[in-house]
């Protein structure tokens, strides 16, 4: 496995290659992002496949609230870069050591994400239909 590079994102920086962002402030700290925000880290990779594998590791850790014990700060909790680096690299190495198991979990997560998007789309269609029926009902009186 090649070395990954993790840095604090600075507003206005443009990056080349393969990377994603990790939110580092608030209760959603550790959440992987495709677009930068004011309070995030950036993680660089050498290949697209490596980036995708690490994205799903980050997503899994965030969903499991793994980063909550590492949050510091009394008003707005935040995640420190040194703790994030050491723990993320350690967990990623552990998860990716059994690559076949990792691939199966990622495929399942991707399928669940697709189903969730379809479900939310259907909910929006139902809400739109409800509004149309109510609008017609109100207009007919």
FENBEL-V917561 format. One record per pair of residues at least 24 apart in sequence whose C-alpha atoms are under 8 Angstrom apart, sorted by the first residue. I is the first residue (numbers start at 0). J is the second residue. Records with the same first field share a line. If there is no record, write none. Layout:
# FENBEL-V917561
I=J ; J
This chain:
# FENBEL-V917561
1=45
2=44
3=42 ; 43 ; 44 ; 45
4=42 ; 43 ; 44
5=40 ; 41 ; 42 ; 43 ; 84
6=40 ; 41 ; 42 ; 80
7=39 ; 40 ; 41 ; 80
8=35 ; 37 ; 38 ; 39 ; 40 ; 41
9=37
10=36 ; 37
16=43 ; 44 ; 45
17=43 ; 44 ; 45 ; 46 ; 47 ; 50
18=42 ; 43 ; 44 ; 50
19=43 ; 50 ; 54
23=77 ; 78 ; 79
24=75 ; 76 ; 77 ; 78
25=75 ; 76 ; 77
26=67 ; 76 ; 77
27=61
28=61 ; 66 ; 67 ; 70 ; 77 ; 78
29=57 ; 58 ; 60 ; 61 ; 66 ; 78
30=57 ; 58 ; 61 ; 62
31=57 ; 58 ; 61
40=80
52=95
53=91
55=105
56=90 ; 91 ; 94
57=87
